[in-house]
């Protein structure tokens, strides 16, 4: 909005040359990050008070370590803070004629709406004395897949750049474009990436500040990649594909980054509020959409390495449990689990790590994964 308001003034008024700053993505990205943080920081207390008044409390999942029992009184659905701050900041600082920005925004809001519905139903079921199951899993999955299919078809039929819409790239390789034999296969690929990423962040959201901190690291990394991919000079120097207009995703990443850090102020241990599915699904959807738009889905595996590990731990735990239950019986399977508890962060809690130790060490691993991803810019 500010871009469209002030940039035209640079040619209409000789004293308005200062507004030329709004032409620079770096300036608007910094403004978006600061705005996202301030909005989240300011509205946080009011939202938390409102959630407490509504008794929107965290549902402690079955199988969670006993040390989490006291978290049942902490309000959830705090992802509303992230959504309001991130969306408002993006609309304020981004170029609103850019399709990359609108697709990323709509994907984030769509996933956030699914998460909000899930959190709301849990609250309603709790008040009615029913089991807190929230949104039925198949309906939640249907909503996620629907977005993935719509996005996949749109990008396939209406490419955003000169590259084929149904394509992606590989890290560590110069100008390698992966195009499916049948272009239609790109649609389920997009649906898989978007759904998998949103659920991965959701699984990781189990400790105070864990998912928020890891998402902030991933967003900062993607912001840099978006900026480089969107600059023709930088992309040529680094031997990566140039995507015209993709640089505007830097503003979106920065806005969401500021919002997440502002939320982290209240989500750090001991948390005053949890993001709930409203926040985790929205952030996962945002990361998935960014990776898809930048044609960097395989890079997402590096940047989100901790999210991948958390998801794999759940898959391994369930698979091993089902196999041992079938072969040796239920009692044996319960006593001989692959991990002490899944997702992975609970395993380390039961090994004696404090919650703060798990969170900070996982943040460190997230930064390490980001460094590995950044090496792909030169190791080609």
C-alpha positions, 0 to 999 in steps of 0.5 A: 500500500505504501509503495503505491501511495508514495512512489508516484509522488517521486515524479510529481514533486521535486521535494519528494525524492526521498520516497524513492526509498520505497522502490527498494525491496530491502527498505520495504522488507526492513519496514515490514519486519519492524511493523510486523513485530510492533503490531504483534507486540502491541496487540499480543496482551489484548488478544491473550486477555481475550483468549483467557476470558473465553477460556480458550485453553491448551488441550494437552495431547495424549502421550505428552510428558507429565511436566506439561500437565500445567500447560492446560491453563495456558490460552491457545489460538495465539496464532491470531496474533501472527496472522493479524500482524503478518497480513497487515504488515504485508499489505502495508509494505508489499507491492499489491500488484505482485502475484507472488505476494497474493498467493503466499498471503492466501495460502497462509490465511487459508491454512490459518482458517483451517487451524482456527476452525480446528481450535474453535471446535476443540473449544466448543466440544470442551464446553459441551463436555465432548472429547476434544478432537477438534476438526475431523482429520479427514476434513482437515486433510481435505482442506489442505489438499484442496489448497494444494490442488488449486495452487498446483493447477494455477501455477501449472496453467498460469506460470509466474515466470518464464520457467515452466509452471510445472517445474522445480529446481535442485540445490547444489546444481547449476541451472537444473530444472526438474520437469515431470514427464507428465505435467499433471503430476506437478499438482499432487506434488504441490499438494504434498509439499504444502500439506506436509509442511503445514503438518510438520510445523504443527507436529513441532509445536509442542514446546514453548517457543520451539515452532515459532523460533524455528519458523523465524529462522526458516523465514529469514533464510527464505527471505534471503533466497527470495531476494537473490532469486528476484535479482537478475544480477545476483541470480546470474552471478550465483548461477541460479534461475531468475524469477522476475517478481519473486523478490517481493516475497522478501517483503512477505517473509520479513513481515511474517518474520517480524510477526513471529518474533513479536509473538515469540515475546509472549510464547517464550518459556514459560509461555503466556499463550500458544499459537495453536493450530491457527498459527502452526498450520498458517506458518507451515502453509506459508513456508510451503507456499514460499518454497513452491513459488521459489521453485525450491521445494527440495531446498525446503528439506534443508532449511526445515531440517528440524521440521523434517526430523520431527515428522520422521520421528512420528512416522517411524514411531507409529510404523515400528509400533504397528509392526511390533504390535502385529508381530509380538502383541500390544504389551510388547509394542508399548514397552519397546518403542523406537523413541521414548516419546514422539515427536522428537522433542518429547524424546529428549525431554524424557532423556533428561533435557529441560524444556529450555534446553530442547528448544534452544538446542533445536534452534541451534540445529535450525540455524545449522540447517539454514547455514547448510542451505546457504552453502548451496548458493556457492557449492554448485 
